[in-house]
Amino acid sequence: MNTMSTPAATPADASGSMYCARPAVTPLRALPMLRELGYPVVFDVTHSLQLPGAGNGVTAGLAQYIEPLASAGVAAGVDMVFMEVHAEPSQAKSDAANALRLDRLEPLILKLKRIDAAARETAGAATGAARV
């Protein structure tokens, strides 16, 4: 497995969120920048929406923003999205507040595929080649 090190001067978690802010800030401009380094980019959408320390003993989250944030990440050129998904998020043993309902997964995946196709077409037109 190949991994890319995070520079010590940039305190970031697995979602790329910067620790210096509460709630976490996901810098979308960093996604295509990371891709330019030649590594596949996986965007951890649901953990980017966590609100650490805001949930009365559990991590709170902003699940209502999963779709727009995933859409923005795919439009920015990520190779893959990671999302917590549960049939009944309120009953999940972890990450309940930032999990996508299972019945919303298929429509979201179909939407993300359309966005990805458009982003690839736009990237190909800008560079003269399709994004890989």
Summary of the structure (lengths in Angstrom):
residues: 132
radius of gyration: 15.7
end to end distance: 19.6
largest distance: 51.6
contacts: 345
relative contact order: 0.14
helix: 41%
strand: 17%
